[in-house]
Amino acid sequence: PEKPEAFTRDEDAYCRTYALSPEQREAIRSRDVLRLVQLGGNIYYLAKFAGIFGLSVQDVGAQQRGMRVDDFKHMLEQSGELTHG
């Protein structure tokens, strides 16, 4: 719990603690999980960041597809992969 709190308190200081590159820090600032993966991030840890960022699985899926979240959700609904119940 202390690490997410430290990140939330001062993102840039947290990133400097782990020697993130300028490109990685920019991806953090822009909440671009896909870019973090491209820059070598471990998906397990990035899933934790997505939670801290307040991103849902659909948000990350939309990033991967280069789509708006609403369009991504609509695509999932049309394919039967996303249902409302």
For each residue, the residues with C-beta under 8 A, 3 or more apart:
1: 4 5
2: 5 6
3: 6 7 14
4: 1 7 8 48 52
5: 1 2 8 9
6: 2 3 9 10 13 14
7: 3 4 10 11 14 52
8: 4 5 11 52
9: 5 6 14
10: 6 7 13 14
11: 7 8 14 15 28 29
12: 15 16 25
13: 6 10 16 17
14: 3 6 7 9 10 11 17 18
15: 11 12 18 20 24 25 28
16: 12 13 19 20
17: 13 14
18: 14 15
19: 16
20: 15 16 24 25 28
21: 24 25 39
22: 25 26
23: 26 27 35 39
24: 15 20 21 27 28 36 39 41
25: 12 15 20 21 22 28 29
26: 22 23 29 30
27: 23 24 30 32 33 35 36 39
28: 11 15 20 24 25 31 36 49
29: 11 25 26
30: 26 27 35
31: 28 53 55
32: 27 35 36 63
33: 27 36 37 41 46 49 50 53 55 60 63
34: 37 38 60 63 64
35: 23 27 30 32 38 39
36: 24 27 28 32 33 39 41 46 49
37: 33 34 40 41 43 46
38: 34 35
39: 21 23 24 27 35 36
40: 37
41: 24 33 36 37 45 46
42: 45 46
43: 37 46 47
44: 47 48
45: 41 42 48 49
46: 33 36 37 41 42 43 49 50
47: 43 44 50 51
48: 4 44 45 51 52
49: 28 33 36 45 46 52 53
50: 33 46 47 53 55 59 60
51: 47 48 54 55
52: 4 7 8 48 49
53: 31 33 49 50
54: 51
55: 31 33 50 51 59 60
56: 59 60
57: 60 61
58: 61 62 69 72 73 76 82
59: 50 55 56 62 63 69
60: 33 34 50 55 56 57 63 64
61: 57 58 64 65 72 76
62: 58 59 65 67 68 69 71 72 73
63: 32 33 34 59 60 66
64: 34 60 61
65: 61 62 72 75
66: 63
67: 62 71 72 75
68: 62 71 72
69: 58 59 62 72 73
70: 73 74
71: 62 67 68 74 75
72: 58 61 62 65 67 68 69 75 76
73: 58 62 69 70 76 77 82
74: 70 71 77 78
75: 65 67 71 72 78 79
76: 58 61 72 73 79 81 82
77: 73 74 80 81 82 83 84
78: 74 75
79: 75 76 82
80: 77 83
81: 76 77
82: 58 73 76 77 79
83: 77 80
84: 77
85:
